[in-house]
């Protein structure tokens, strides 16, 4: 049986943090405005811009898809449901690999412990076992294992009362039908 060790948990946390940073870097500070490089243009207040959702990203292979701001079509919501009250930041799904890979990034006005408790309950009910350990460094993180090769990792970063969570799963194809 394969179990995440400290180095794999750290790598998963770094991957989760990198995903969050990449998403933050892709979001302009003032959506809909061009940066002119002058301080007055960047400091000038702007009217609130409506949020936009990007269409599903083009895929290199059929069966692979990702999207920002919404649940990607075909996402296995029974496996990884969206926590009630949470907003989907991004989602992806690749059923062309073995095991299949699923990822979800979301945010919610709730403590990190509440997010971990919700997903722990959901995953344990589906036969996953929680691996010992609750953090990677200072980041709340939890790993789950089902069988010999199905894994799920949840990492949560909390700031100003908002928890942003990243969930990555590698699961058997029959788990995502």
C-alpha positions as semicolon CSV with decimal commas, in nm:
position;residue;x (nm);y (nm);z (nm)
1;X;0,000;0,000;0,000
2;X;0,132;0,340;-0,097
3;X;0,109;0,616;0,167
4;X;0,202;0,980;0,133
5;X;0,516;1,060;0,326
6;X;0,630;1,402;0,446
7;X;0,807;1,481;0,118
8;X;0,503;1,393;-0,096
9;X;0,273;1,590;0,136
10;X;0,506;1,888;0,109
11;X;0,515;1,854;-0,269
12;X;0,134;1,840;-0,278
13;X;0,113;2,154;-0,063
14;X;0,364;2,332;-0,286
15;X;0,161;2,227;-0,592
16;X;-0,158;2,356;-0,428
17;X;0,006;2,685;-0,332
18;X;0,149;2,719;-0,683
19;X;-0,196;2,665;-0,834
20;X;-0,340;2,935;-0,609
21;X;-0,057;3,174;-0,694
22;X;-0,097;3,107;-1,067
23;X;-0,468;3,177;-1,045
24;X;-0,402;3,498;-0,853
25;X;-0,141;3,606;-1,107
26;X;-0,389;3,551;-1,391
27;X;-0,645;3,780;-1,231
28;X;-0,587;4,150;-1,302
29;X;-0,611;4,388;-1,006
30;X;-0,863;4,602;-1,197
31;X;-1,044;4,370;-1,442
32;X;-1,127;4,532;-1,772
33;X;-0,864;4,806;-1,749
34;X;-0,542;4,826;-1,940
35;X;-0,225;4,901;-1,753
36;X;-0,055;5,212;-1,888
37;X;0,236;5,196;-1,649
38;X;0,156;5,537;-1,500
39;X;0,077;5,555;-1,129
40;X;-0,234;5,767;-1,183
41;X;-0,387;5,511;-1,418
42;X;-0,331;5,221;-1,182
43;X;-0,437;5,414;-0,871
44;X;-0,750;5,567;-1,021
45;X;-1,069;5,415;-0,883
46;X;-1,277;5,226;-1,134
47;X;-1,638;5,120;-1,140
48;X;-1,701;4,763;-1,032
49;X;-1,662;4,532;-1,327
50;X;-1,885;4,228;-1,362
51;X;-1,711;3,897;-1,307
52;X;-1,641;3,698;-1,621
53;X;-1,605;3,327;-1,669
54;X;-1,365;3,194;-1,925
55;X;-1,486;2,922;-2,159
56;X;-1,349;2,573;-2,113
57;X;-0,984;2,562;-2,208
58;X;-0,893;2,382;-2,528
59;X;-0,769;2,033;-2,458
60;X;-0,466;1,857;-2,592
61;X;-0,662;1,532;-2,590
62;X;-1,031;1,441;-2,589
63;X;-1,151;1,373;-2,235
64;X;-0,930;1,643;-2,082
65;X;-1,080;1,975;-1,983
66;X;-1,040;2,266;-1,743
67;X;-1,227;2,587;-1,677
68;X;-1,208;2,894;-1,456
69;X;-1,501;3,019;-1,250
70;X;-1,723;2,717;-1,310
71;X;-1,748;2,343;-1,288
72;X;-1,600;2,181;-1,598
73;X;-1,851;1,965;-1,793
74;X;-1,832;1,602;-1,681
75;X;-1,673;1,686;-1,345
76;X;-1,741;1,396;-1,102
77;X;-1,943;1,592;-0,845
78;X;-2,038;1,274;-0,658
79;X;-1,670;1,212;-0,592
80;X;-1,581;1,575;-0,507
81;X;-1,895;1,774;-0,432
82;X;-1,873;2,151;-0,399
83;X;-1,907;2,246;-0,033
84;X;-2,243;2,424;0,020
85;X;-2,186;2,800;0,003
86;X;-1,852;2,766;-0,177
87;X;-1,765;2,941;-0,503
88;X;-1,582;2,742;-0,772
89;X;-1,257;2,918;-0,865
90;X;-1,147;2,654;-1,117
91;X;-1,193;2,289;-1,199
92;X;-1,031;2,030;-1,421
93;X;-1,086;1,671;-1,518
94;X;-0,871;1,430;-1,717
95;X;-1,022;1,088;-1,773
96;X;-0,762;0,995;-2,037
97;X;-0,504;0,904;-1,771
98;X;-0,493;0,600;-1,547
99;X;-0,568;0,686;-1,276
100;X;-0,799;0,971;-1,379
101;X;-0,712;1,313;-1,237
102;X;-0,960;1,559;-1,092
103;X;-0,892;1,902;-0,941
104;X;-1,111;2,163;-0,778
105;X;-1,021;2,504;-0,639
106;X;-1,289;2,685;-0,442
107;X;-1,339;2,959;-0,187
108;X;-1,580;3,001;0,101
109;X;-1,633;3,228;0,400
110;X;-1,565;2,955;0,654
111;X;-1,270;2,846;0,867
112;X;-1,019;2,602;0,717
113;X;-1,112;2,343;0,980
114;X;-1,473;2,350;0,858
115;X;-1,363;2,289;0,498
116;X;-1,144;1,995;0,601
117;X;-1,424;1,852;0,816
118;X;-1,675;1,869;0,528
119;X;-1,446;1,695;0,278
120;X;-1,325;1,441;0,535
121;X;-1,687;1,337;0,596
122;X;-1,761;1,320;0,222
123;X;-1,452;1,115;0,136
124;X;-1,472;0,875;0,431
125;X;-1,834;0,803;0,331
126;X;-1,697;0,695;-0,010
127;X;-1,446;0,452;0,140
128;X;-1,138;0,675;0,160
129;X;-0,918;0,655;0,469
130;X;-0,761;0,968;0,615
131;X;-0,382;0,949;0,629
132;X;-0,231;1,075;0,959
133;X;-0,128;1,441;0,954
134;X;-0,324;1,765;0,945
135;X;-0,078;2,021;0,806
136;X;0,216;2,073;0,577
137;X;0,416;2,344;0,747
138;X;0,153;2,597;0,852
139;X;-0,094;2,502;0,577
140;X;-0,394;2,287;0,679
141;X;-0,374;1,984;0,451
142;X;-0,522;1,635;0,454
143;X;-0,449;1,326;0,246
144;X;-0,685;1,036;0,179
145;X;-0,625;0,690;0,036
146;X;-0,862;0,429;-0,108
147;X;-0,725;0,093;-0,215
148;X;-0,371;0,091;-0,343
149;X;-0,375;0,377;-0,592
150;X;-0,662;0,621;-0,533
151;X;-0,552;0,937;-0,352
152;X;-0,702;1,274;-0,266
153;X;-0,527;1,577;-0,115
154;X;-0,701;1,883;0,026
155;X;-0,508;2,199;0,118
156;X;-0,669;2,513;0,259
157;X;-0,532;2,866;0,286
158;X;-0,733;3,103;0,505
159;X;-0,710;3,481;0,480
160;X;-0,942;3,752;0,612
161;X;-1,216;3,500;0,692
162;X;-1,211;3,338;0,346
163;X;-1,077;2,989;0,293
164;X;-0,942;2,896;-0,048
165;X;-0,918;2,522;-0,091
166;X;-0,745;2,309;-0,351
167;X;-0,841;1,946;-0,398
168;X;-0,648;1,710;-0,619
169;X;-0,750;1,350;-0,678
170;X;-0,606;1,054;-0,866
171;X;-0,876;0,790;-0,888
172;X;-0,976;0,481;-1,085
173;X;-1,176;0,546;-1,401
174;X;-1,484;0,379;-1,252
175;X;-1,480;0,635;-0,968
176;X;-1,544;0,923;-1,207
177;X;-1,834;0,782;-1,408
